[in-house]
Amino acid sequence: MRIGIIMNGVTGRMGLNQHLVRSIVAIREQGGVRLAGGERLLPDPILVGRSEERLREIAGAHGIERVSTDLDSCLANAADAIYFDATLTSARVDHVRRAIAAGKHIYCEKPLAPTTAEALDLARAAERAKVKHGVVQDKLFLPGIRKLKQLVDDGFFGRILSVRGEFGYWVFEGDDQPAQRPSWNYRKEDGGGIILDMFAHWRYLLDHTFGGVTAVHCTGATHIPTRVDEDGRRYTATADDAAYATFVLKGPQGGGGGGDGGDIIVQFNSLWTVRVYRDDLLQIQVDGTLGSAVAGLRTCKTQSRAATPRPVWNPDEPNPFDFYRQWEEVRDAAEPDNAFKVQWELFLRHVAADEPFVHDFFEGAKGVQLAELGLKSWAERRWIDVPPLPKGEGARG
């Protein structure tokens, strides 16, 4: 079964590497996505962008036949059922509105929109048009996070007390060596900023792994005031490149998680201005009454209450403990697949066979909401409550 996908934004780093090569091309190479009835769903992408030369270069390298620089003509083609967007955040709302008007099912990168109001407007428009819609929430499908979620569901932690997250790396300024991220990330007027980018991730990760976010306190910063763009021009960074945040979560109410509903305190640092001295670019530590865990993108290690050491601190003698060796690694149940590919397969099944898919535009709006409130907290230097979105709107399926 063929399913046509309009892929807009595949000349960018994320669109090319994660969505095209490691997801759609990989799905094609494995013979498609198997549906419940045994049929196979084979993606047939058309690559859309501004540079036909670049699009043909990418298409030729990966066995793709179709490219276009005319988005409207692609949206008018009834043979392509899905529109995918990995373009600039500032352009996404317009693109998605046009795709909704054309009756396409839509899957797009986060953040869904620059503001909560725009994100909710897109979600409501998609519902009125009766098209299926989804937002990339890839970190939920990372092996390390999936292991962490399984520990929560199994009650390993007992009552969860706190979560500490460290994310980031040093993004070069672009003068002595090229920056690893495009320059628009550092221009607020183009939809840049680490708070808008990463709080969308932290919202779904926290909500779906530990408990709903109820409050935020955030301090942002633009630590590097000037950078050099892709053409060698120096520019002023108008967007934040660091965020130091505390969130409050409503813990799980009994059940498999073992929680009593008490608040969970989360501290999360998100920086493009930090040199990595930890096991991975993302590291999350969870501490509970019965045990703790430390998870990265792929790995997860635990320390149970019974295995917890009883150190006695003596600053006058060398530390006798090798704390790293006292943790036990959680093994993979199977060879992990690419997180983006796993979610793509879920969305394709959702479109073709109406299988459940909870990561919809309303869930995407929650991520935008947290970013917006984080920016407000920074501006006003205070705690901000995170209210629920309008009643009846949220994850479905």
Secondary structure, 3 states (H helix, E strand, C coil): CEEEEEEECCCCHHHHHHHHHHHHHHHHHCCCEECCCCCEEEEEEEEECCCHHHHHHHHHHCCCCEEECCHHHHHCCCCEEEEEECCCHHHHHHHHHHHHHCCCEEEECCCCCCCHHHHHHHHHHHHHHCCCEEECCHHHHCHHHHHHHHHHHCCCCCCEEEEEEEEECECCCCCCCCCCCCHHHHCHHHCCCHHHHHHHHHHHHHHHHCCEEEEEEEEEECCCCEEECCCCCEEECCCCCEEEEEEEEECCEEHHHCEECCEEEEEEEEECECCCCCCCCEEEEEEECCEEEEECCCCEEEEECCCCCCCCCCCCCCCCCCHHHHCEECCCCCCCCCHHHHHHHHHHHHHHHCCCCCCCHHHHHHHHHHHHHHHHHHHHCCCEECCCCCCCCCCCC
